[in-house]
Amino acid sequence: MRIVSVKQGVVPISSAIANAYIDFSKMTASVVAITVEAEGGRRATGFGFNSNGRYAQPGLLAERFVPRLQEVGELPALPDGGFDPAPAWAAMMKNEKPGGHGERSVAVGVLDMALWDATAKLAGKPLWRLLADRFNGGAADDTAWIYAAGGYYYPGKDEAALVEEMKRYLGLGYSVVKMKIGGAPGTSIEAALKEDLGRIEAVLKLLGGDGSRLCVDVNGRFDLKAAILYGEAIEPYGLRWYEEPMDPLDYSNHAALAEHYRGPLATGENLFSMIDARNLIRHGGLRADRDILQFDPALSYGLVEYLRTLDMLRLHGWSPRRCVPHGGHQFALNIAVGLGLGGNESYPEVFAPFGGFADETPVTDSRIRMPDAPGIGFERKNDLYAVLKPLL
């Protein structure tokens, strides 16, 4: 098998929303299409893109990673009819020094996604089934647990508008939702906390007071003092998790917070390599019986690296069920089902067209069943495929 074409583009995913750290007014995403030809002239085109929160990488793709990929000779064919993306991944990373996983991991992840889409299509299988067969003894989950991520700050958005947003998610079949906190502008931490507690309590009232149905996300804004202050205030609510309270690389402060906050913590969406993930596990004080790991394969060198991360986690006593990837995209959803992860994020109303899943897959009690379509299934999501199709 051989790569016959690699194409890339940049598309906007801008909106007026903001979290506690950044706004998305100028956000972009890279999109790629990789066509692979097998013996006998069979061809398949795989698509890839990067998750929200990191910008498009046209320079890195054009200057380094696409040329290296185009120089790859034969891709090793496998008995299932597909190929092994690992050698192509190794070629992309040739002459790259260790460390520095901020932006190149995004570029490589975009191409890796497309390679996995192509190999599953050549095998005639959904990616989740291909992954289960290759790496999980054939076992795949019947459905995936997903939660609705939203609750962003928006000009003029008050508690009533936040509650209405969460009502819409419940009406779509979600039973667990997530909202942003820590982003009140121009106020002291005490004033921001007071405002956020009102927002949290308004949503909890909608959820019947059940804190296990609500996650809160700080997007790394707090220092340790603020993280502990918030943690002490929200712990009585019994929330599903308290997400990314501090800078993701501040492992010692995460360990200190874990000594104060007894509820589940969630972090990892801004760690982009197996080594970074291992440092978090070694030094971040996280607890394998309750905490959530949110590494996003689309941002962290793709599935080839994510498989290494899962192996590392097992060696350190962590179950894949503690992994709930960031990103709300179909790639991570396939990985969750095929490799037995704990679930996946979902964006019902933001980051269109990349957020959300196949059009014909309804959500029931925060669970979704995968379509039986070859590849990742982008062609089953009409608004997303409309963006990807021009690359053909």
C-alpha positions in Angstrom: 0.0 0.0 0.0 1.2 3.5 -0.7 0.1 7.1 0.0 -0.8 8.8 -3.3 -2.1 12.2 -2.1 -2.0 14.4 0.9 -4.0 17.7 0.9 -4.6 20.2 3.6 -6.7 23.3 4.3 -7.7 25.8 7.1 -11.2 26.4 8.2 -12.6 28.8 10.8 -14.4 27.7 14.0 -14.7 31.1 15.4 -17.5 32.1 17.8 -18.2 34.7 20.5 -17.9 32.2 23.4 -15.2 32.2 26.0 -14.0 30.0 28.9 -12.1 31.2 31.9 -8.8 31.6 30.0 -9.4 32.3 26.3 -12.1 33.4 23.8 -12.7 31.7 20.5 -13.2 34.7 18.3 -10.3 33.9 15.9 -10.1 30.1 16.3 -9.2 28.0 13.3 -8.7 24.3 12.5 -6.5 22.4 10.1 -8.2 19.8 7.9 -6.4 17.1 5.8 -7.2 14.3 3.4 -4.9 11.4 2.8 -5.5 9.0 -0.1 -4.0 5.5 0.2 -3.9 2.9 -2.7 -3.8 -0.8 -2.1 -3.0 -3.6 -4.5 -5.4 -4.0 -7.3 -6.1 -0.3 -7.4 -8.3 -0.1 -4.3 -8.2 3.4 -2.8 -9.5 5.1 0.3 -9.3 8.7 1.5 -9.0 9.4 5.2 -9.8 12.7 6.8 -8.4 14.4 9.8 -8.6 17.7 11.7 -7.5 19.2 15.0 -9.6 19.6 18.1 -10.9 23.0 19.3 -8.6 25.1 21.6 -5.5 24.7 19.4 -5.2 26.7 16.2 -4.6 25.3 12.6 -1.0 24.2 11.8 -0.6 24.9 8.0 3.1 25.9 8.4 4.2 22.8 10.3 2.2 20.6 8.0 3.5 22.1 4.8 7.1 22.5 5.9 7.8 19.3 7.8 5.2 16.6 8.3 3.4 16.4 4.9 6.7 16.1 2.9 7.9 13.4 5.3 4.7 11.5 4.9 4.8 11.8 1.1 8.3 10.2 1.2 7.0 7.1 2.9 7.3 4.1 0.6 5.2 1.0 1.2 2.8 0.9 4.1 2.7 -2.5 5.6 -0.5 -4.3 4.7 -2.3 -6.2 7.5 -4.5 -9.3 7.2 -7.7 -7.3 7.9 -7.3 -5.4 4.6 -5.9 -2.2 6.1 -2.4 -1.1 6.9 -0.4 -0.2 10.0 -0.1 3.6 10.5 2.8 3.3 12.9 5.6 3.3 10.3 4.1 6.4 8.7 4.0 8.1 12.1 7.6 7.2 12.7 8.5 8.8 9.3 6.7 12.0 10.3 8.7 12.2 13.5 12.1 11.6 12.0 14.7 14.2 13.0 12.4 15.6 15.7 14.1 16.0 19.1 12.4 14.8 22.3 10.4 17.4 24.3 8.5 20.4 23.0 5.1 18.9 22.5 3.0 22.0 22.1 2.2 22.5 18.4 3.9 19.7 16.4 1.8 17.2 18.3 -1.3 18.9 16.8 0.0 18.7 13.2 1.0 15.1 13.5 -2.3 14.3 15.2 -4.2 15.7 12.3 -2.4 13.4 9.8 -2.6 10.4 12.2 -6.4 10.8 12.3 -6.6 10.7 8.5 -4.3 7.6 8.3 -6.6 5.7 10.8 -9.7 6.7 8.8 -8.1 5.4 5.6 -6.9 2.1 7.1 -10.3 1.4 8.6 -12.0 2.2 5.2 -9.6 -0.1 3.4 -10.4 -2.9 5.9 -14.1 -2.2 5.3 -14.7 -1.7 9.1 -15.8 1.1 11.4 -12.7 2.4 13.2 -14.1 1.3 16.6 -14.4 -2.3 15.3 -10.9 -2.2 13.8 -9.4 -1.0 17.1 -11.3 -3.6 19.1 -10.0 -6.4 16.8 -6.4 -5.2 16.6 -5.9 -4.1 20.2 -8.7 -5.2 22.5 -9.2 -8.9 21.8 -12.3 -8.1 19.7 -14.2 -6.6 22.6 -16.0 -3.3 21.9 -18.6 -1.4 24.0 -22.2 -1.5 22.9 -22.5 2.2 23.6 -20.4 5.0 24.7 -21.0 7.3 27.7 -20.9 11.0 26.6 -21.7 14.3 28.4 -22.7 17.6 27.0 -20.0 20.3 27.4 -21.2 23.9 27.3 -21.9 26.6 29.8 -19.4 29.0 28.2 -19.3 32.7 29.0 -21.1 34.8 26.3 -21.8 38.5 26.2 -25.1 39.1 28.1 -25.5 35.5 29.2 -27.1 35.3 32.7 -28.1 32.4 34.9 -31.5 32.1 33.2 -29.7 31.7 29.8 -27.3 29.2 31.2 -30.2 27.1 32.6 -32.0 27.3 29.3 -28.9 26.0 27.5 -28.7 23.1 29.9 -32.4 22.3 29.4 -31.7 22.0 25.7 -29.0 19.4 26.4 -31.3 17.4 28.6 -33.9 17.5 25.8 -31.3 16.1 23.4 -30.9 13.0 25.6 -27.9 14.0 27.8 -28.2 13.4 31.5 -24.7 14.7 32.5 -23.6 18.3 31.5 -20.6 20.5 32.0 -20.3 24.2 32.5 -17.4 26.7 32.8 -16.5 28.5 36.0 -13.7 30.9 37.1 -14.2 33.3 34.2 -16.1 36.3 35.7 -14.2 39.3 34.3 -12.7 42.1 36.4 -13.6 40.8 39.8 -11.8 39.4 42.8 -11.6 35.7 43.3 -14.1 36.0 46.2 -16.6 37.8 44.0 -16.1 35.4 41.1 -16.7 32.5 43.5 -19.9 34.0 44.7 -21.1 34.5 41.1 -20.1 30.9 40.1 -21.8 29.3 43.1 -25.1 31.0 42.0 -24.6 29.7 38.5 -23.8 26.2 39.8 -26.8 26.1 42.1 -29.1 27.2 39.3 -28.0 24.3 37.1 -28.1 21.9 40.0 -31.7 22.9 40.7 -32.5 21.9 37.1 -30.8 18.6 37.6 -32.8 17.8 40.7 -29.9 18.6 43.1 -27.9 15.6 41.8 -24.3 16.8 41.7 -23.1 13.7 39.9 -24.8 15.0 36.8 -22.7 18.2 36.7 -19.1 18.8 35.9 -17.3 22.2 36.2 -14.3 23.3 34.2 -11.8 26.1 35.0 -9.6 25.7 31.9 -6.4 26.1 34.0 -6.9 29.6 35.2 -6.5 29.3 39.0 -3.4 29.3 41.2 -3.3 26.9 44.1 -4.9 29.3 46.6 -7.9 29.9 44.3 -8.2 26.2 43.4 -8.4 25.3 47.1 -10.9 28.1 47.8 -13.2 27.0 45.0 -12.7 23.3 45.9 -13.8 23.9 49.5 -16.9 25.7 48.3 -18.0 23.2 45.7 -17.1 19.9 47.4 -20.4 19.7 49.3 -22.2 19.6 46.0 -20.8 16.2 45.1 -20.0 17.2 41.5 -19.1 14.7 38.8 -15.7 16.3 38.6 -13.7 19.5 39.1 -11.8 20.0 35.8 -8.4 21.5 35.1 -8.4 23.9 38.0 -4.7 24.9 37.4 -2.0 25.0 34.7 -1.8 21.4 33.4 2.0 21.2 33.8 1.9 22.3 37.5 2.1 18.8 38.8 3.1 19.7 42.4 0.1 22.0 42.8 -2.2 19.3 41.5 -0.8 17.0 44.1 -1.4 19.6 46.8 -5.0 20.2 45.6 -5.7 16.4 45.6 -4.8 16.4 49.4 -7.5 19.1 50.0 -10.3 18.2 47.5 -11.7 14.8 48.1 -14.0 14.7 45.0 -12.9 13.7 41.5 -10.5 15.9 39.6 -10.2 15.9 35.9 -7.2 17.1 33.8 -4.9 16.2 30.9 -6.5 17.8 27.8 -3.5 20.1 27.4 -0.9 17.4 27.8 0.3 16.3 24.4 2.5 13.2 24.8 2.9 10.0 26.6 5.9 11.5 28.5 3.8 14.4 29.7 1.0 12.0 30.7 3.5 9.9 32.6 4.8 12.9 34.5 1.2 13.8 35.5 0.7 10.2 36.8 4.0 10.1 38.6 3.9 13.6 40.2 0.4 15.1 40.0 -1.0 13.3 43.0 -4.0 12.0 41.0 -6.0 9.1 42.4 -6.7 6.1 40.1 -10.0 5.3 41.9 -11.8 8.5 41.1 -9.9 11.0 38.9 -10.4 11.5 35.2 -7.8 11.7 32.5 -8.7 13.8 29.4 -5.8 13.4 27.0 -7.1 14.2 23.4 -5.6 11.9 20.8 -6.2 14.5 18.0 -4.0 17.0 19.8 -1.4 14.6 21.2 0.3 13.0 18.1 -2.7 10.9 17.3 -3.7 7.3 18.1 -0.2 5.8 17.7 1.0 7.9 20.7 -2.3 7.4 22.6 -1.8 3.6 22.5 1.5 4.2 24.2 -0.2 6.4 26.8 -2.7 3.7 27.5 0.1 1.1 28.0 1.8 3.5 30.4 -1.4 4.0 32.4 -1.9 0.2 32.8 1.7 -0.1 34.1 0.9 2.5 36.7 -2.3 0.9 37.8 -4.8 3.0 35.9 -7.7 1.6 34.0 -8.6 2.9 30.5 -12.1 3.5 32.0 -10.6 6.5 33.8 -9.9 8.1 30.4 -12.6 10.4 29.0 -11.0 12.3 26.0 -11.4 16.0 25.4 -12.5 17.3 22.0 -16.0 16.0 21.4 -15.1 14.5 18.0 -15.8 11.2 16.3 -12.2 10.1 16.3 -12.0 10.0 20.1 -15.5 8.4 20.2 -14.4 5.5 18.1 -11.3 5.1 20.3 -13.5 5.1 23.4 -15.8 2.4 22.1 -13.1 0.2 20.5 -10.5 0.4 23.4 -12.9 0.4 26.3 -12.4 4.0 27.6 -14.7 5.6 30.1 -16.5 7.8 27.6 -16.1 10.9 25.6 -16.9 14.6 25.6 -19.6 16.0 23.4 -20.3 19.6 22.1 -24.0 19.8 21.1 -24.0 23.5 20.3 -20.4 24.8 19.9 -17.4 24.2 17.6 -19.6 23.3 14.6 -19.1 21.4 12.4 -16.4 19.5 14.2 -18.2 18.9 17.5 -20.9 16.2 17.6 -21.3 12.8 16.1 -23.0 11.1 13.2 -26.4 12.5 12.3 -28.4 9.4 12.8 -27.1 8.5 16.2 -29.5 9.7 18.9 -28.3 10.2 22.5 -30.2 8.3 25.3 -29.4 8.9 29.0 -26.0 10.3 27.9 -25.1 7.2 25.9 -24.7 6.8 22.1 -24.5 3.8 19.8 -21.9 3.8 17.0 -23.0 3.6 13.3 -21.7 0.6 11.4 -19.9 2.7 8.7 -16.3 2.1 7.4 -13.7 4.5 8.8 -14.3 7.1 11.5 -17.7 8.0 10.1 -17.2 11.6 8.9 -19.4 10.9 5.9 -22.3 10.3 8.3 -22.1 13.8 9.7 -23.3 16.0 6.8 -22.2 19.4 7.9 -18.7 18.2 8.7 -18.4 16.2 5.5 -19.4 19.3 3.6 -16.2 20.9 5.0 -14.0 17.9 4.3 -15.3 16.9 0.9 -13.6 19.8 -1.1 -10.2 18.2 -0.2 -11.0 15.2 -2.4 
